[in-house]
Amino acid sequence: MGGIFGYVIGMPRRPLTGATARRPRPTPLPRARDTLSAVARYEGPEFPVFVRVGQADGRIYVDLGGSAVEIWAGGWRVVERPPVRFWRPQGMLPLPHPAPGTDEDLAWIAQTFRLTAEDRHLLEGVLVSWLRPEPPYFILQVTGEPGSGKSTLSRCAVALLDPKTTPLRGAPREERELMIRARRSWLVALSNLSGVPGWLSDALCRLASGEGSAPRLYRNTLVFLAPDRTRIQDLDEAVRRYLAWESVLHDREALNLTPHQVRQAEQQKQSSDLTVKARLPETFCWLLVPVQPDPTAEVTWQQIRLQGNQGLAERASNRLLRDELLVTAFGGLRLRDELDRMPLWRGDHVAVRQLLEDFARYVYLPRLKNPSVLVGAVADGVALRTWEQDGFAYADSYDERAGRYRGLRAGQHVPLSAEAPAGLVVRPGVARRQLDEGTRQKSEEAPGKAGPGGAAGGTVTTDATAGTGAGTETPGDLRVVFRRFPGSVVLDPLRAGADAGRVQQEVIAHLAGLPGAQVRLTLEIEATVPEGVPERVVRVVTENCRTLKFTSHGFESE
C-alpha cells in the first residue's frame, strides 16, 4: 500500500467529534496500517485492473474518466458504475461522452489528411480493433513526406481512443522503457522515427502479440522449426500466388468475371494451395534444439535437418525421440541419478511441483513430453524394491515443528496425479532413519510383535506413525537379493531403432554397468506376409542375415 493508504489511515476527512473525538496515538498508526494492508492483500477479494479498456461477462468497457462505455454485440451505452476496475495513471485524460453518429464521423480526417478510400477504411478498422481488450493488436505505421501531417494524424488517432498529456513520444532507448510506457497507457505512439532497429521491431511485435518483456521461464519445453534459406523464396512466391487468386475470387463481382473465369480462378487457387502445402515441409526442414550439457556450460543450438514425408510436427517429434532430445518414458532410477547429479534436492527432500518446474525450466535436464512423464518416474522410484539404493521415498508433507514427514512411504505404489501433483520426494537415507525409528517405537509398545529395525528394501514400507494405513513390516536384517533379470519387449517395426535405443539406455545400460554382470541379448524376428514374400526380398534378407551373422534364419512356406 502506498502513501494514499497511509493518508486515509492517519488523516480523517471530517472533524473528530463525539465518539470519534479521540484520535489514535501516533505509535499504533504504522501497526494498524500494516495490519489493514495485510488484510487487504491476503484476505480481501481480488479484482483484475484495466487501463482504459476492460472486459467482463463478454462485454467491453471503455473508461471515459469517470463513467464508461459498455459495448456488446447488439450496441453500446454509457454506464456510470461499470463492473470493472480501471487504473488511471498520471497524464491520462478523460474521453468525451460519445454520441450516436453515422459512418461519416471520420470523414473529416480523410479530407484533412487526404487519405484514399483504402487508407480510410484501414484507419477505421485499426481504431476499432484497438478497442479489443485482448491481443493481438495491429501496429499502425504512418508514412509520408515531411510536412504531410504524419504526427498530427497520429495525435488525432491517440485523442480518439486514449487521450493523454503527452500523446507522442520519441523512440525508447531500451525495451524496458517501452514496456513501462505500455503499462501506463493503452496506446503507445512513437513519432519522428527515421528507422526501426531490430530490437525495437521485435519488442513492438511482442507487445502487439501480448507476450510482453518478461523472460521466458519454461525454456526446456521449446524446440523450433526454421526455414531453409535457399527455399524460403519459393515458398514466398507460392503463398503470394495463392493470395492473389484468393483475392480475385473475393472480388469476382467487382471484376465482372464470367462463370468460366471463376472456375479457372478456383482451379488456380486450388493448384496454388497444393503447391504451398508441398513447399511448407520442404522449406521448414531445420529443427533447432537448445542443449546444455551441465549448468555451468553455455546453451548452444543443435541444428538437425529433417527428412521424410510426414507432417512438420510428426517429423520433428520422431527425430527428437530418436535422438533422445524428447523423453516420453522416464524411470525412477534415472530420476534418482538426476536428483543426485545436479543436485535437485532442496535439503532432505524436494516437492514434486518443484521438480516439474525444474525439468520445464532448465535446459540441462532431460526434456520431458509432459508432466505425466515425471509424475510416473516419481511413482516408479518410490515403488522400487531397491528404493534405498536406486530410488527414493515419498511423503505427503513435512511437519517442521516435529521434524518428521507425514505419510512417509517407500517400496510401494503411490497413486499420483499429473493434473494436481503434490507431496515430497524424500532422500532415502533420511526416510530410512524415520522408518526405523517408527518401527522401534512400535516394537517397544508391543514387544514380540515386531523385530528390531525397519522394513528393508524389497518390501512394502510405510510409516506407522503417519496413520496412512496398511503396510507389511519385516525385520531389518531380512533383505531380498536379486541375482537374475529376464525381460522381453515388443518393438515397433517401423521405429525399432528408436525403441531399441531407449531400451538400451533405460534398462541395459544400468544392468551392464553392475560389477561382474553378464548381460546377454537376443533379437527375435517373426514376420508373417499373407501375400507371400517376393523373391527379391528373400534374396536380400537372406544375404543380409549371413552378413550380420545370424545364428539362425530362414523363410517358411507355412
Phi, psi and omega in degrees: 000142185262200185294327180298321179298316178296325179295319180294320180290317189274336186233095176299149185277342180239159180300148180271113180225159176062233185290340181261015185290337182274113178279139179298147180293154183299327186296315181288348185300310178301322180294317178295321179297316179296321180295311180294325177296317179295320178297318180294323184285316193249345182243340180279163178291153179252139179229140174291144182243135184240158173247113176069310184235127178224181181211152176195134177055040177076010179240152182256140180234128179249121183286124177265354182109003179188306172256189182209157175263125177263124185240132174220181187297331184265355180158207181206163176199163178264128179241140182279327182233085180291154181282003179248159179260134179246146172251129182246094180295164178296135181099347179281135181253154179286156175264145176289156177294127181288155177234147179301137181217199181237183179291352183268007184298330181260013181295329181294331177293315180297321180289318183294319185257009175054050179278142173288165179300322179294317179294324179295314178298322178297316180296316179297318179296320179293318179298317178294319181295332179288351175275357177286134183282350184233149177289169006277162181236157175280149171253117183269123179248119181255118181237156179170175179288160176301134180083008182275357177096025181297312182293321179295319177297320179296320178297320178297318180296318178293318182295332181289328187240323186215068182294145181206166182293329178236088185290327182243141178230159176283180181294137177290154180278335180209167183295325180299320179296321178297317181293326177295317177300317181294327180290329186263006179204164179273322179245138175245117182243122179254135185239154175056055177261117176281341179191162180242110178294164184300317183294324179289321177299316178296319181294320178295321178295318178295321179294317181291330180271356177087010181284328182074193183245009180292141180295144180289127184273310188269072184284338182274014177249009187237139164225164188228143171259131182234147180279155174278132186298327183283347184245356183293329180293320179297318178295321179298317179295320180294320179294318178299319180294319178297314180296326179296313180291327176295321178293322178298316180292325179295324182257030184299322181289318179294327179277353178057051182281144175281162177304323178295318179293325177296316178298319178297318179295321179295320177295319179294321178295317179296318178296319179294323179297316178297323178296317179298315180297326179286325184276341179301305179294332177290327183277310181273075185248008180246128176255121180254120185237122175286132180228149178209111184299319182210168184298335182273347182274160177282150175283124179243165182252122175267122182261123183235126177272126183270146177222160179123174183251004180284176176293167184300310182295320181293318178297316180295317181296316180299319181290322177297319179294319182294323182267011180059030175266355173221126186252123177252346178227119185230118183272163179295326179296318179291324176297321177298320177299317179293322178299320181275331186286321187292302355272162178256359179295143169250082186082233181266000180204175174209138180289146178298322177299321179294322177297320177299320177297315183298313183290334177277339188262318191262125186290336183283356175264159178302142180273113185266150182295315181198172181300334181298329180296315180290318178299321175295324177294322177297312179298322179292319180293326178288327184278352181299138173294328178262046186296331180292322181271321190242352184229222184195180178249172181227142178222150178290319181196178181235127178268102183294325181294316180274345182068033183225157177267136177269137178063042181285127181220151178199151179073020180213164180284132179239117179288125180233149181252128177285334180287325180225071182293139180213171177096179185234143169266124190248141175302138184296324179296318178294318179296321180298319181296318180291322179294319178296321179295318179296321179292322180294318178295323180291323179291328177290326178286328180228079183296143178089351180262346179212143180277174179290153177085174183258184179289139185263171175298142182098000179229165176283130186234139177213157179272112183293334182278352184272349181070029183272351176110224193277165178172144181266123181249135179231159179303151185292340183270359179265111182231144180267127179253120180263129183238355183214143179224106170262144180200150177219151182212147178263127182257149176286120183297338180276345179217044183296323181297315180294317180296318179296325177297319178292321177298320180297319184282322185276334187237300189297318183299321180290322180287316182293336181279354180283144180300129177074008182286139175241109184253127180240127181244137174230144180243119179254132180239127178228113182239133178240122182239100184300327183276357181093149181268128178298154182298324180298317180292322177300316181294316182293313182295318180297316180295319179293324177296321177295318180295321180278002175061051173296137177288329177208141178193163178157156178262148181235147180278336181235000000 
